[in-house]
Amino acid sequence: MDQLSSMDASFLHLETPETPMHVGSLMIFDLPEGYQGDYYEDVKEMLGKRLHLSALLNRKLAQMPFQLAEPVWIEDDDIELDYHVRTVTLRRPGSMAQLEQLVARLHASLLDRSRPLWEMYVIDGLENGQVAFYTKAHHSGVDGKAGVELAKVLYDVSPKMREVPPPRRKRATAQYQLGVTELLQAAANNAAQQYRKLAELLPTAAKALGTAATVMASQRSQKGERSLSLGLAPKTVFNDSITNQRSYSTMSLPLADIKVLGKRVGGTVNTIVMAMCSIALQRFLAERGLLPKEALIAMVPVSLRAEGDKAMNNQVSAVRVDLATDIDDLPTRFKAIHASSEAAKAVVRELKPVLGVDVPITGSPWLMTGLASLLGRSNLASRMPAAGNVLISNVPGPGQHLYMAGARMMHYFPVSIPYHGSALNITVHSYAGLLEFGLTACRRVLSQDESYEMIEHLRAALREIEALPSVEAEIVELQPAAQAKAPSATAASVTVIQTDEVPPAAANDKASRAS
């Protein structure tokens, strides 16, 4: 029995029929040459042998009486594999567009809370002979980084499937549900532990808050410069209540090229992604006469997970990044986006000990559930002030090719969560030298055709960024003027400033990638 943290449980409480709170992935596989077997059966057999390797796959929820506290995870020893692992065949011709539309429909349905909260689909019928694999799991049990750890359990690094140790024999059969007394006792014990941890953390929290305040003070802009402190986001078509209908589209780019481009133009992979989204969103809204005068703001999840932590839970917060859509000059806009992103991450690094604190609140399940229902049915999302306009997430993934049941994974696209007030979610996931984009949205706000249109805007945006001048050229232009005033000292200072603005490609590590 494992008590859900307040963060994990919030994804359950905020779920409504219009807002399923599961994350997923769409993978494309090349079957082994000359393969004649039944791939669905092979996958199901492989999963059956490995279910015990991940807690996510063999645990289910037990709710607290009267929802007075967060639910607990309990082990389920009666998993119906045929229910969780399914097969679908695309109609001819079996195009990528058909596959994306199928994933949009599959992603719209809620998971059954009486069972372990995951489903997997083997999808055949693709016109190129490949096989697709779509998975979804509830966000209450897995965040982006933990999902990558789960992938390491399920997939292999070579066509030959590795042998795994069988599950240990159980001494007793797990109960289908726990008794009221056990549940209440577990809730009381969990609350006591959390309050004790909170008390122990107070000295560290005070230090973190002080350091964060110092960092924020150092980020104050000079008169005439663009402020790094963001106000409320302007209202857009994306800041609306949503339905459970989804649109979905994908795009794949070479990761190495993006890293080189980021270094050349003075940013990171994350900056390139943000700038692409900024340009694409601006163009999409401007073509419809819906672009606000104020700059759009992105809500960007950031991981709070410590290095080496492989727990299957959520350790995530969010920062707001200025997309600078009110700046027409692209080089200036790019610098503004990079500065905003780096400033936000600097504050989060100092506040990690505070942001990760779990504070139990009695009655939070029914309170949050009621608020989520009210938000969706009253259309408050379109009238309330907005903190951000879109969700943009960048998750680091495996660097090498993975295999499943002997088939080689060629693509690993993310499928994520739109919500009331944030009808579009753009998630980017790195895999085997590729940067894989997945756009998940409410179909009423962004139709399937408009989702494809947004993909084309993203491609065009990348071409515009590629045309930006190199920051090394700027250094060459600036140095002669600086040397005319002070032959040595000034020139050196100019070089240092430019170096600070151009971190090496290695700076795009896990700390700079949102989860």
ROMAR-373694 format. One line per field, with one value per residue (C-alpha): residue number from 1; x, y, z; residue in three letters. Coordinates in nm, 2 decimals, padded with zeros to 4 digits. Example, Ala and Ser with C-alpha at 12.3 -4.5 7.8 and 13.67 -1.06 7.14 Angstrom:
ROMAR-373694
i	(1, 2)
px	(01.23, 01.37)
py	(-00.45, -00.11)
pz	(00.78, 00.71)
aa	(ALA, SER)
//
This chain:
ROMAR-373694
i	(1, 2, 3, 4, 5, 6, 7, 8, 9, 10, 11, 12, 13, 14, 15, 16, 17, 18, 19, 20, 21, 22, 23, 24, 25, 26, 27, 28, 29, 30, 31, 32, 33, 34, 35, 36, 37, 38, 39, 40, 41, 42, 43, 44, 45, 46, 47, 48, 49, 50, 51, 52, 53, 54, 55, 56, 57, 58, 59, 60, 61, 62, 63, 64, 65, 66, 67, 68, 69, 70, 71, 72, 73, 74, 75, 76, 77, 78, 79, 80, 81, 82, 83, 84, 85, 86, 87, 88, 89, 90, 91, 92, 93, 94, 95, 96, 97, 98, 99, 100, 101, 102, 103, 104, 105, 106, 107, 108, 109, 110, 111, 112, 113, 114, 115, 116, 117, 118, 119, 120, 121, 122, 123, 124, 125, 126, 127, 128, 129, 130, 131, 132, 133, 134, 135, 136, 137, 138, 139, 140, 141, 142, 143, 144, 145, 146, 147, 148, 149, 150, 151, 152, 153, 154, 155, 156, 157, 158, 159, 160, 161, 162, 163, 164, 165, 166, 167, 168, 169, 170, 171, 172, 173, 174, 175, 176, 177, 178, 179, 180, 181, 182, 183, 184, 185, 186, 187, 188, 189, 190, 191, 192, 193, 194, 195, 196, 197, 198, 199, 200, 201, 202, 203, 204, 205, 206, 207, 208, 209, 210, 211, 212, 213, 214, 215, 216, 217, 218, 219, 220, 221, 222, 223, 224, 225, 226, 227, 228, 229, 230, 231, 232, 233, 234, 235, 236, 237, 238, 239, 240, 241, 242, 243, 244, 245, 246, 247, 248, 249, 250, 251, 252, 253, 254, 255, 256, 257, 258, 259, 260, 261, 262, 263, 264, 265, 266, 267, 268, 269, 270, 271, 272, 273, 274, 275, 276, 277, 278, 279, 280, 281, 282, 283, 284, 285, 286, 287, 288, 289, 290, 291, 292, 293, 294, 295, 296, 297, 298, 299, 300, 301, 302, 303, 304, 305, 306, 307, 308, 309, 310, 311, 312, 313, 314, 315, 316, 317, 318, 319, 320, 321, 322, 323, 324, 325, 326, 327, 328, 329, 330, 331, 332, 333, 334, 335, 336, 337, 338, 339, 340, 341, 342, 343, 344, 345, 346, 347, 348, 349, 350, 351, 352, 353, 354, 355, 356, 357, 358, 359, 360, 361, 362, 363, 364, 365, 366, 367, 368, 369, 370, 371, 372, 373, 374, 375, 376, 377, 378, 379, 380, 381, 382, 383, 384, 385, 386, 387, 388, 389, 390, 391, 392, 393, 394, 395, 396, 397, 398, 399, 400, 401, 402, 403, 404, 405, 406, 407, 408, 409, 410, 411, 412, 413, 414, 415, 416, 417, 418, 419, 420, 421, 422, 423, 424, 425, 426, 427, 428, 429, 430, 431, 432, 433, 434, 435, 436, 437, 438, 439, 440, 441, 442, 443, 444, 445, 446, 447, 448, 449, 450, 451, 452, 453, 454, 455, 456, 457, 458, 459, 460, 461, 462, 463, 464, 465, 466, 467, 468, 469, 470, 471, 472, 473, 474, 475, 476, 477, 478, 479, 480, 481, 482, 483, 484, 485, 486, 487, 488, 489, 490, 491, 492, 493, 494, 495, 496, 497, 498, 499, 500, 501, 502, 503, 504, 505, 506, 507, 508, 509, 510, 511, 512, 513, 514, 515)
px	(00.00, 00.14, -00.02, -00.05, 00.12, -00.09, 00.07, -00.01, -00.36, -00.44, -00.43, -00.71, -00.92, -00.88, -01.00, -01.35, -01.51, -01.39, -01.03, -00.88, -00.56, -00.35, -00.03, 00.08, 00.32, 00.29, 00.57, 00.64, 00.83, 01.00, 00.93, 01.22, 01.30, 01.09, 00.88, 00.58, 00.44, 00.16, 00.31, 00.02, 00.06, 00.43, 00.39, 00.13, 00.35, 00.65, 00.45, 00.30, 00.65, 00.75, 00.45, 00.62, 00.91, 00.71, 00.48, 00.28, 00.16, 00.03, -00.12, -00.47, -00.65, -00.82, -01.03, -01.05, -01.39, -01.58, -01.27, -01.13, -00.77, -00.58, -00.63, -00.37, -00.21, -00.27, -00.13, -00.36, -00.28, -00.56, -00.46, -00.66, -00.40, -00.64, -00.82, -00.51, -00.33, -00.55, -00.51, -00.65, -00.62, -00.63, -00.85, -00.68, -00.46, -00.33, -00.17, 00.00, -00.29, -00.53, -00.30, -00.29, -00.66, -00.70, -00.47, -00.67, -00.98, -00.81, -00.66, -01.00, -01.15, -01.11, -00.92, -01.11, -01.03, -01.13, -00.82, -00.46, -00.45, -00.29, -00.38, -00.17, -00.26, -00.08, -00.19, -00.13, -00.24, 00.00, 00.07, 00.45, 00.44, 00.54, 00.35, 00.24, 00.22, 00.01, 00.02, -00.15, -00.11, -00.27, -00.06, -00.13, 00.11, 00.38, 00.53, 00.74, 01.07, 00.92, 00.76, 01.11, 01.22, 00.92, 01.03, 01.36, 01.18, 00.95, 01.19, 01.52, 01.84, 01.88, 01.65, 01.71, 01.47, 01.65, 01.56, 01.41, 01.38, 01.03, 00.81, 00.87, 00.60, 00.35, 00.28, -00.08, -00.34, -00.38, -00.72, -00.94, -01.00, -00.88, -01.10, -01.21, -01.00, -00.68, -00.75, -00.80, -00.50, -00.29, -00.41, -00.33, 00.02, 00.09, -00.03, 00.19, 00.50, 00.44, 00.40, 00.72, 00.91, 00.76, 00.89, 01.24, 01.25, 01.18, 01.54, 01.63, 01.31, 01.40, 01.75, 01.60, 01.35, 01.62, 01.85, 01.56, 01.48, 01.84, 01.83, 01.51, 01.65, 01.95, 01.72, 01.57, 01.60, 01.75, 01.54, 01.43, 01.50, 01.23, 01.12, 01.18, 00.88, 00.57, 00.22, -00.10, -00.13, -00.35, -00.67, -00.66, -00.87, -00.67, -00.78, -01.12, -01.32, -01.26, -01.45, -01.31, -01.26, -00.90, -00.69, -00.33, -00.04, 00.33, 00.66, 01.02, 01.35, 01.72, 01.83, 02.20, 02.10, 01.89, 02.18, 02.42, 02.16, 02.11, 02.48, 02.51, 02.23, 02.29, 02.05, 01.98, 01.75, 01.48, 01.52, 01.49, 01.17, 01.02, 01.11, 00.95, 00.63, 00.64, 00.66, 00.40, 00.15, 00.19, 00.13, -00.16, -00.34, -00.25, -00.39, -00.72, -00.71, -00.69, -00.33, -00.34, -00.11, 00.05, 00.31, 00.19, 00.31, 00.39, 00.34, 00.64, 00.66, 01.00, 01.13, 01.20, 01.35, 01.69, 01.96, 01.92, 01.56, 01.36, 01.04, 00.73, 00.56, 00.52, 00.79, 00.71, 00.63, 00.58, 00.74, 00.61, 00.82, 00.78, 00.71, 00.77, 00.51, 00.49, 00.84, 00.86, 01.24, 01.33, 01.68, 01.55, 01.26, 01.49, 01.71, 01.40, 01.27, 01.61, 01.65, 01.30, 01.35, 01.69, 01.57, 01.27, 01.49, 01.74, 01.46, 01.33, 01.67, 01.69, 01.32, 01.34, 01.34, 01.02, 00.84, 00.87, 00.71, 00.40, 00.14, -00.16, -00.50, -00.80, -01.09, -00.89, -01.03, -01.39, -01.29, -01.06, -01.31, -01.59, -01.37, -01.27, -01.63, -01.72, -01.44, -01.55, -01.92, -01.94, -01.71, -01.50, -01.18, -01.27, -01.35, -01.09, -00.74, -00.49, -00.15, -00.04, -00.17, -00.03, 00.16, 00.50, 00.70, 01.04, 01.12, 01.47, 01.44, 01.66, 01.96, 01.97, 01.73, 01.50, 01.33, 01.01, 00.95, 01.23, 01.10, 01.30, 01.14, 01.19, 00.98, 00.87, 00.61, 00.45, 00.08, -00.02, -00.29, -00.48, -00.70, -00.96, -00.78, -00.50, -00.66, -00.32, -00.03, 00.29, 00.52, 00.87, 01.05, 01.41, 01.47, 01.77, 01.89, 01.55, 01.34, 00.98, 00.69, 00.34, 00.06, -00.25, -00.54, -00.92, -01.06, -01.32, -01.05, -00.79, -00.93, -00.73, -00.67, -00.56, -00.33, -00.16, -00.15, 00.03, 00.29, 00.36, 00.40, 00.65, 00.85, 00.85, 00.95, 01.25, 01.36, 01.34, 01.55, 01.81, 01.84, 01.94, 02.29, 02.55, 02.64, 03.01, 02.96, 02.82, 03.14, 03.36, 03.15, 03.15, 03.52, 03.67, 03.45, 03.53, 03.90, 03.89, 03.79, 04.01, 04.24, 04.24, 04.01, 03.70, 03.75, 03.78, 03.46, 03.27, 03.39, 03.28, 02.93, 02.89, 03.02, 02.76, 02.49, 02.60, 02.62, 02.77, 02.54, 02.61, 02.41, 02.10, 02.10, 01.82, 01.81, 01.72, 01.47, 01.11, 00.93)
py	(00.00, 00.34, 00.67, 00.91, 01.25, 01.56, 01.63, 01.27, 01.28, 01.62, 01.46, 01.23, 01.51, 01.75, 01.48, 01.52, 01.35, 01.65, 01.64, 01.29, 01.32, 01.05, 01.09, 00.87, 00.78, 00.68, 00.46, 00.34, 00.01, -00.17, -00.54, -00.78, -00.87, -01.16, -01.15, -01.39, -01.40, -01.23, -00.92, -00.85, -01.19, -01.14, -00.81, -00.94, -01.24, -01.01, -00.77, -01.06, -01.17, -00.81, -00.67, -00.73, -00.50, -00.18, -00.09, 00.13, -00.18, -00.39, -00.14, 00.01, 00.28, 00.23, 00.54, 00.68, 00.68, 01.00, 01.12, 01.27, 01.20, 01.10, 00.75, 00.48, 00.24, -00.13, -00.43, -00.60, -00.96, -01.03, -00.83, -00.91, -00.87, -00.90, -00.59, -00.38, -00.48, -00.44, -00.45, -00.22, -00.24, 00.08, 00.10, 00.13, 00.30, 00.32, 00.67, 00.85, 01.10, 00.81, 00.69, 01.03, 01.06, 00.72, 00.81, 01.13, 00.93, 00.67, 00.95, 01.10, 00.82, 00.79, 00.50, 00.26, 00.34, 00.00, -00.15, -00.05, 00.28, 00.20, 00.07, -00.03, -00.07, -00.26, -00.09, -00.25, -00.18, 00.10, 00.14, 00.13, -00.20, -00.06, -00.13, 00.14, 00.11, 00.35, 00.36, 00.57, 00.58, 00.81, 01.11, 01.03, 00.74, 00.86, 01.19, 01.24, 01.14, 00.84, 00.74, 00.72, 00.50, 00.28, 00.26, 00.12, -00.16, -00.25, -00.21, -00.37, -00.22, -00.49, -00.71, -01.00, -00.98, -01.00, -01.26, -01.11, -01.29, -01.42, -01.26, -01.39, -01.62, -01.43, -01.56, -01.43, -01.31, -00.94, -00.81, -00.67, -00.36, -00.26, -00.21, 00.13, 00.11, 00.02, 00.31, 00.57, 00.45, 00.48, 00.83, 00.94, 00.78, 00.95, 01.29, 01.26, 01.17, 01.46, 01.72, 01.58, 01.62, 01.97, 02.07, 01.92, 02.12, 02.46, 02.57, 02.45, 02.62, 02.95, 02.94, 02.85, 03.13, 03.38, 03.26, 03.27, 03.63, 03.73, 03.56, 03.74, 04.07, 04.02, 03.97, 04.31, 04.48, 04.81, 05.11, 05.06, 04.68, 04.42, 04.31, 03.95, 03.97, 03.85, 03.97, 03.79, 03.63, 03.79, 03.60, 03.39, 03.12, 02.86, 03.00, 02.84, 02.55, 02.22, 01.91, 01.55, 01.55, 01.56, 01.65, 01.52, 01.57, 01.48, 01.61, 01.48, 01.67, 01.58, 01.66, 01.71, 01.98, 02.16, 02.15, 02.30, 02.56, 02.66, 02.71, 02.91, 03.15, 03.19, 02.95, 02.59, 02.32, 02.45, 02.80, 02.68, 02.49, 02.79, 03.02, 02.78, 02.77, 03.15, 03.21, 02.94, 03.06, 03.42, 03.33, 03.11, 03.37, 03.66, 03.49, 03.48, 03.83, 03.69, 03.79, 03.99, 04.30, 04.16, 03.88, 03.52, 03.33, 02.96, 02.74, 02.51, 02.21, 02.16, 01.86, 01.87, 01.52, 01.46, 01.30, 00.92, 00.93, 00.67, 00.68, 00.63, 00.95, 01.32, 01.56, 01.85, 02.22, 02.48, 02.81, 03.08, 03.18, 03.50, 03.40, 03.77, 03.76, 04.14, 04.17, 04.16, 04.15, 03.78, 03.81, 04.04, 03.81, 03.51, 03.68, 03.78, 03.42, 03.28, 03.53, 03.46, 03.09, 03.10, 03.34, 03.12, 02.81, 02.99, 03.07, 02.71, 02.57, 02.76, 02.68, 02.31, 02.22, 02.42, 02.34, 01.96, 01.98, 01.76, 01.91, 01.69, 01.87, 01.70, 01.69, 01.80, 01.52, 01.64, 02.01, 01.98, 01.76, 02.01, 02.30, 02.11, 02.04, 02.40, 02.52, 02.31, 02.36, 02.73, 02.84, 03.02, 02.94, 03.18, 03.46, 03.42, 03.58, 03.35, 03.26, 03.12, 03.06, 02.72, 02.43, 02.36, 02.07, 01.94, 01.59, 01.42, 01.06, 00.76, 00.84, 00.50, 00.30, 00.07, -00.26, -00.42, -00.79, -00.79, -00.49, -00.17, 00.16, 00.43, 00.71, 00.79, 01.07, 01.21, 01.24, 01.48, 01.67, 01.98, 02.13, 02.41, 02.73, 02.56, 02.39, 02.32, 02.12, 02.10, 01.83, 01.76, 01.43, 01.34, 00.99, 00.82, 01.14, 01.28, 01.56, 01.43, 01.67, 01.58, 01.84, 01.74, 01.98, 02.01, 01.95, 02.22, 02.48, 02.34, 02.10, 01.82, 02.03, 02.32, 02.10, 02.00, 02.37, 02.44, 02.17, 02.35, 02.68, 02.51, 02.39, 02.74, 02.88, 02.66, 02.78, 03.14, 03.06, 02.89, 03.21, 03.41, 03.54, 03.36, 03.51, 03.45, 03.70, 03.95, 03.91, 03.98, 04.30, 04.42, 04.36, 04.63, 04.90, 04.79, 04.79, 05.14, 05.26, 05.02, 04.79, 04.50, 04.53, 04.63, 04.37, 04.10, 04.21, 04.20, 03.84, 03.73, 03.88, 03.69, 03.37, 03.40, 03.44, 03.13, 02.83, 02.51, 02.25, 02.05, 02.31, 02.15, 01.89, 01.75, 02.06, 02.27, 02.04, 02.06, 01.75)
pz	(00.00, -00.11, -00.04, -00.33, -00.28, -00.31, -00.65, -00.78, -00.65, -00.80, -01.15, -01.03, -00.87, -01.16, -01.41, -01.56, -01.86, -02.07, -01.94, -01.92, -01.73, -01.89, -02.08, -02.37, -02.65, -03.01, -03.13, -03.48, -03.53, -03.81, -03.80, -03.84, -04.20, -04.31, -04.00, -04.03, -03.68, -03.49, -03.35, -03.11, -02.95, -02.93, -02.75, -02.52, -02.42, -02.36, -02.14, -01.95, -01.85, -01.74, -01.56, -01.23, -01.32, -01.29, -01.01, -01.26, -01.44, -01.14, -00.90, -00.88, -00.67, -00.34, -00.25, 00.11, 00.28, 00.20, 00.01, 00.34, 00.22, -00.09, -00.22, -00.20, -00.45, -00.38, -00.57, -00.82, -00.86, -01.11, -01.42, -01.73, -02.00, -02.29, -02.15, -02.11, -02.43, -02.74, -03.12, -03.39, -03.77, -03.98, -04.28, -04.62, -04.72, -04.36, -04.38, -04.10, -04.09, -04.02, -03.74, -03.58, -03.59, -03.44, -03.15, -03.10, -03.05, -02.82, -02.61, -02.55, -02.35, -01.97, -01.81, -01.59, -01.22, -01.10, -01.28, -01.31, -01.49, -01.83, -02.17, -02.48, -02.84, -03.12, -03.44, -03.78, -04.13, -04.20, -04.57, -04.53, -04.35, -04.01, -03.69, -03.44, -03.07, -02.86, -02.48, -02.22, -01.85, -01.59, -01.49, -01.12, -01.15, -01.39, -01.51, -01.82, -01.66, -01.48, -01.82, -01.97, -01.68, -01.75, -02.11, -02.00, -01.83, -02.12, -02.41, -02.51, -02.66, -02.92, -03.13, -02.89, -02.60, -02.27, -02.01, -01.69, -01.35, -01.29, -01.02, -00.67, -00.53, -00.32, 00.03, 00.04, -00.21, -00.21, -00.10, -00.37, -00.16, 00.18, 00.48, 00.61, 00.92, 00.72, 00.48, 00.75, 00.95, 00.63, 00.57, 00.93, 00.92, 00.58, 00.70, 01.01, 00.80, 00.56, 00.84, 01.00, 00.68, 00.64, 00.98, 00.91, 00.58, 00.73, 00.77, 00.41, 00.28, 00.44, 00.28, -00.06, -00.05, 00.05, -00.24, -00.49, -00.38, -00.44, -00.79, -00.88, -00.76, -00.98, -01.28, -01.26, -01.60, -01.66, -01.77, -02.13, -02.13, -02.16, -01.81, -01.70, -01.46, -01.64, -01.58, -01.67, -02.02, -02.28, -02.37, -02.68, -02.84, -02.65, -02.32, -02.32, -02.17, -02.37, -02.46, -02.45, -02.83, -02.94, -03.24, -03.27, -03.51, -03.51, -03.65, -03.63, -03.66, -03.63, -03.28, -03.37, -03.62, -03.36, -03.11, -03.36, -03.46, -03.09, -03.03, -03.35, -03.28, -02.91, -02.73, -02.64, -02.78, -02.54, -02.68, -03.04, -02.95, -02.77, -03.06, -03.31, -03.10, -03.07, -03.45, -03.53, -03.27, -03.38, -03.74, -03.67, -03.47, -03.69, -04.00, -03.82, -03.68, -03.33, -03.23, -02.91, -02.88, -02.56, -02.58, -02.54, -02.24, -02.23, -01.93, -01.92, -01.68, -01.51, -01.34, -00.96, -00.97, -00.82, -01.02, -01.00, -00.86, -01.05, -00.84, -01.05, -00.93, -01.02, -00.92, -01.14, -01.12, -01.39, -01.50, -01.73, -02.03, -02.24, -02.61, -02.71, -02.99, -02.96, -03.10, -03.48, -03.51, -03.49, -03.34, -03.07, -03.00, -02.98, -02.72, -02.52, -02.52, -02.42, -02.14, -02.00, -02.01, -01.84, -01.58, -01.49, -01.46, -01.24, -00.99, -01.00, -00.93, -00.60, -00.51, -00.57, -00.20, -00.15, -00.47, -00.40, -00.06, -00.02, 00.22, 00.29, 00.30, 00.46, 00.22, -00.08, -00.31, -00.30, -00.30, -00.61, -00.79, -00.73, -00.85, -01.17, -01.25, -01.19, -01.41, -01.71, -01.69, -01.61, -01.89, -01.63, -01.82, -02.10, -01.85, -01.58, -01.60, -01.77, -01.63, -01.97, -02.32, -02.42, -02.25, -02.40, -02.26, -02.35, -02.21, -02.25, -02.37, -02.47, -02.69, -02.85, -03.06, -02.85, -02.95, -02.85, -02.91, -03.17, -03.37, -03.39, -03.27, -03.53, -03.37, -03.02, -03.03, -02.71, -02.65, -02.37, -02.18, -02.28, -02.01, -01.95, -02.02, -02.21, -02.50, -02.68, -02.55, -02.74, -02.61, -02.74, -02.67, -02.77, -02.90, -03.08, -03.24, -03.32, -03.17, -03.17, -03.16, -03.05, -03.06, -02.85, -02.84, -02.80, -03.15, -03.09, -03.04, -03.28, -03.55, -03.70, -04.01, -03.80, -03.61, -03.94, -04.02, -03.69, -03.78, -04.11, -03.92, -03.69, -03.99, -04.15, -03.81, -03.80, -04.15, -04.02, -03.72, -03.94, -04.13, -03.82, -03.81, -03.61, -03.27, -03.36, -03.65, -03.39, -03.18, -03.48, -03.56, -03.20, -03.12, -03.35, -03.21, -02.86, -02.93, -03.06, -02.71, -02.50, -02.70, -02.44, -02.15, -02.34, -02.61, -02.35, -02.17, -02.50, -02.56, -02.21, -02.25, -02.58, -02.43, -02.15, -02.40, -02.60, -02.37, -02.53, -02.66, -02.35, -02.15, -02.28, -02.00, -01.79, -01.58, -01.88, -02.02, -01.90, -01.78)
aa	(MET, ASP, GLN, LEU, SER, SER, MET, ASP, ALA, SER, PHE, LEU, HIS, LEU, GLU, THR, PRO, GLU, THR, PRO, MET, HIS, VAL, GLY, SER, LEU, MET, ILE, PHE, ASP, LEU, PRO, GLU, GLY, TYR, GLN, GLY, ASP, TYR, TYR, GLU, ASP, VAL, LYS, GLU, MET, LEU, GLY, LYS, ARG, LEU, HIS, LEU, SER, ALA, LEU, LEU, ASN, ARG, LYS, LEU, ALA, GLN, MET, PRO, PHE, GLN, LEU, ALA, GLU, PRO, VAL, TRP, ILE, GLU, ASP, ASP, ASP, ILE, GLU, LEU, ASP, TYR, HIS, VAL, ARG, THR, VAL, THR, LEU, ARG, ARG, PRO, GLY, SER, MET, ALA, GLN, LEU, GLU, GLN, LEU, VAL, ALA, ARG, LEU, HIS, ALA, SER, LEU, LEU, ASP, ARG, SER, ARG, PRO, LEU, TRP, GLU, MET, TYR, VAL, ILE, ASP, GLY, LEU, GLU, ASN, GLY, GLN, VAL, ALA, PHE, TYR, THR, LYS, ALA, HIS, HIS, SER, GLY, VAL, ASP, GLY, LYS, ALA, GLY, VAL, GLU, LEU, ALA, LYS, VAL, LEU, TYR, ASP, VAL, SER, PRO, LYS, MET, ARG, GLU, VAL, PRO, PRO, PRO, ARG, ARG, LYS, ARG, ALA, THR, ALA, GLN, TYR, GLN, LEU, GLY, VAL, THR, GLU, LEU, LEU, GLN, ALA, ALA, ALA, ASN, ASN, ALA, ALA, GLN, GLN, TYR, ARG, LYS, LEU, ALA, GLU, LEU, LEU, PRO, THR, ALA, ALA, LYS, ALA, LEU, GLY, THR, ALA, ALA, THR, VAL, MET, ALA, SER, GLN, ARG, SER, GLN, LYS, GLY, GLU, ARG, SER, LEU, SER, LEU, GLY, LEU, ALA, PRO, LYS, THR, VAL, PHE, ASN, ASP, SER, ILE, THR, ASN, GLN, ARG, SER, TYR, SER, THR, MET, SER, LEU, PRO, LEU, ALA, ASP, ILE, LYS, VAL, LEU, GLY, LYS, ARG, VAL, GLY, GLY, THR, VAL, ASN, THR, ILE, VAL, MET, ALA, MET, CYS, SER, ILE, ALA, LEU, GLN, ARG, PHE, LEU, ALA, GLU, ARG, GLY, LEU, LEU, PRO, LYS, GLU, ALA, LEU, ILE, ALA, MET, VAL, PRO, VAL, SER, LEU, ARG, ALA, GLU, GLY, ASP, LYS, ALA, MET, ASN, ASN, GLN, VAL, SER, ALA, VAL, ARG, VAL, ASP, LEU, ALA, THR, ASP, ILE, ASP, ASP, LEU, PRO, THR, ARG, PHE, LYS, ALA, ILE, HIS, ALA, SER, SER, GLU, ALA, ALA, LYS, ALA, VAL, VAL, ARG, GLU, LEU, LYS, PRO, VAL, LEU, GLY, VAL, ASP, VAL, PRO, ILE, THR, GLY, SER, PRO, TRP, LEU, MET, THR, GLY, LEU, ALA, SER, LEU, LEU, GLY, ARG, SER, ASN, LEU, ALA, SER, ARG, MET, PRO, ALA, ALA, GLY, ASN, VAL, LEU, ILE, SER, ASN, VAL, PRO, GLY, PRO, GLY, GLN, HIS, LEU, TYR, MET, ALA, GLY, ALA, ARG, MET, MET, HIS, TYR, PHE, PRO, VAL, SER, ILE, PRO, TYR, HIS, GLY, SER, ALA, LEU, ASN, ILE, THR, VAL, HIS, SER, TYR, ALA, GLY, LEU, LEU, GLU, PHE, GLY, LEU, THR, ALA, CYS, ARG, ARG, VAL, LEU, SER, GLN, ASP, GLU, SER, TYR, GLU, MET, ILE, GLU, HIS, LEU, ARG, ALA, ALA, LEU, ARG, GLU, ILE, GLU, ALA, LEU, PRO, SER, VAL, GLU, ALA, GLU, ILE, VAL, GLU, LEU, GLN, PRO, ALA, ALA, GLN, ALA, LYS, ALA, PRO, SER, ALA, THR, ALA, ALA, SER, VAL, THR, VAL, ILE, GLN, THR, ASP, GLU, VAL, PRO, PRO, ALA, ALA, ALA, ASN, ASP, LYS, ALA, SER, ARG, ALA, SER)
//
